[in-house]
Amino acid sequence: MTEKRRIAVVGATGMVGRMFLKILEEHKIVAEYSLFASARSAGTTLPFFGKECEVQELREDSFRDKGFSYALFSAGGAISAVYAPLAAASGAIVIDNSSQWRMDPLIPLVVPEVNPDALSSIPKGIVANPNCSTIQAVVPLKSWTTHSGSNESSIRRIRRYPAQGKRGIRISKTDFAARFRRNSRIRSQGTAFRTLTSSWITETPKKNKR
């Protein structure tokens, strides 16, 4: 009988962590799961695969001798800097959603639809992914470069407050409500609150940002 794989989800109570759980459930990724978060969130429960799963406090020994196959991290760079190497040292493949490891030349930076071959070598046991706006850009760019032969593009990145997580959403709602009260043109659009959920910040991408 094949042994069920074990998967850790770090940052399970955050926006991205909850999306991890949603997608894992939608795709029916059957495994034995352990959910981790800060001490403040420990003891709370999250609905997952038809039951309430208790969230554990993330500790330095959370991965030791636990037999995790994979550890999904989305708890910020400071947490990943400390705990991702511990998870990798325990034998898990870490998939990290923070910016902590993106510039490390020994850690593959992967978008599966673009460069899955990079996963052939994972020397530190950690895989990084680019930020959300980059991922959405490079998937169509992959097709564009393949068919056009072009290898250069210029992109302006658009960010929303929700990129800052739950706090960002609260800020964006407050900010938009204030704009709504001040701007009669926005108020005249009956779909405003359904379609405009946040303010937009346009910024020029920095060089070498992965």
N, C-alpha and C positions, 0 to 999 in steps of 0.2 A: 504494500500500500504506500502511495506517495505521501510524504510528509507535507503537511500544509505549510506554505511559506508564511513568514512573519514580516509585517510591515509596520514601521513606526511613522507617525505623523506628528511633526514638531511644529507648534504654532497652530494647533487644531482649532482653537476658539477664534482665531482672527478671520478676516474676510477671505483671504486666500486659502487658509487652512480649511475653512468650511466648504470652499469650492473644491478643494482636493477631495473631501469626503463625498460631495455630491457627484463628482465625475467618477470616482472609484465605484460608487454604488450604481450609477447609470450604466457603466461598462461591465458591471458584475465581476469585478476583480476580487475573487474570493481569496481570503487570507485570514490569518489571525492578526488583528490590528491592536496596536497600543497607541493611545492618543496622549500627547504631551503638551503642556503649556506652562506658564509661569505659576508661581506659588499662589498668586491671587486667583487664578482660574481653576486651580486644582480642586477636585471634588465636584465640579459641575458636570452635567451630563449633556451629551449631544445625540440626537437621533441619527442612527447609522445602521443600515441593513436591517431595518425593522425593529430595532431595539435601542434602548438608551445606553450609551457607552460612557463610562466615567473617564474624565480627564485626569491624568496624573501630573504631578509636579515634575518638571524636567530637572534632573540631577546629574552629577558627573558619573554616577554608576547606573544610570537609566539603561544603558546599552550593554553593560558588562555581562557576559555569559547569557545573553537573552536570545541569541540565535536569529537576530533580524537579518532578513535578506536585503531589504531596502529601508531607507529612512528618508522621508520627504520633509524638507525643511522650508518653512516660510515664517520665520520669527525675527527677521532682521539680521543685519550683518554682524552685530556684536555677539549675538547668540550663536550664529553659525561659526564664527571664528573660534569659539571655545568648544562647542559640542559636536560640530560636524567631524573634526578629526577623531574625536572619541568614538563616534558611531562607526566611522570607517575602520578604526583600529580594531573594533569588535568583529569586523567581518562584513558589515553592511555596505551596500553601495548607496552613497548619499546623493540625493538629487536636490540641489540647493537653489532656492528661488531668490536669494538675496544678492547684493552686489559684492559680497565679500570675496568670492573666488574668481570673478569674471576675468581679471587681468593676470591670473596666475598661469604661466605658460605650460605648466605640467597638469593643468586641470582642463579637460575638454569643455568648450563652450558650445552647447548643442541646441539646435532647433531640429527636431526629428525630421521634419519635411524638407530640410535644407542640407544638413550635413550628418546624417546618421552614421556614416563611416567613422566619425570622430570617436564613437563609442568603442572602437576596436582596442583602444588603449586608455585605461583609467588608472594610472600609476599611483595616485593618492587615494583612490577609492571614492572620489568626489566628482560629481558632474555638475557643472553650472549651466544656467540658462540666461540669455540676455533679458533686459527689462521688457515690460509688456509692449511698449510702443515699437521697440526694435523687432520683436518677434512678429508682430503684425505686418511690419514693413518688409522683412526679408523673405517671407513666404512667397508673396507675389513677385518680388524682385528676383528670386531664384528662377522662376519661370521666364521672366523678362530677359534676364541675362542669357539663359539657355537658348532662347529663340532669336534674340536680337544680336547676340555677340557683343553687346555693350558690357563693359566692366567698370563703369563709373556712374554714379548718381549723386544728386544733391537733394537732401531731405530736410525739411523743417519739422521738428517734433512738436506735437500738440499734447499737452498734459492737462489732466483734470485734477481737482482736489482729491477725488476718490483714490488716486494713486497713493495717498497718504493713509489709506485704510479707513477704519470707522471714524476716526477723528476728522479725516478729510471730508467724508460725506456730511458730517454734522456742520462743518464749516461751510461747505458748498451750499447746503440748504439755507443756512442763515444768510449767506451772501446773496443768493439768488432772491430770497424773500425781500431783502432790502432793495435790490435793484428793481424788483417787480413793483414795489410800492412807489418808487421814484419815477418809473418810466411808463407813461401812458400807452406807448406803442406796444410794449410787451403785454401790458394788462389787457389790451384789446384782442390779443390772440388767445382764443378759448382753449387751445391745447398747450398753453405755456407750461403748466406744471406737469403735464404728461410727457412733454418732449424735451424740455430744458431742465435737466436735473442738477446741473452744476455750472459753475463759471469755468471758462477756459483760459489757460495761460499759454501763450505762444512763446517758445524760447528756441534759440539757435543751438543745435547740439554741440557739445564740446568735442574737441578732437580726441580720438582714441577712446571714446566711450563705448564700452562693449555691452 
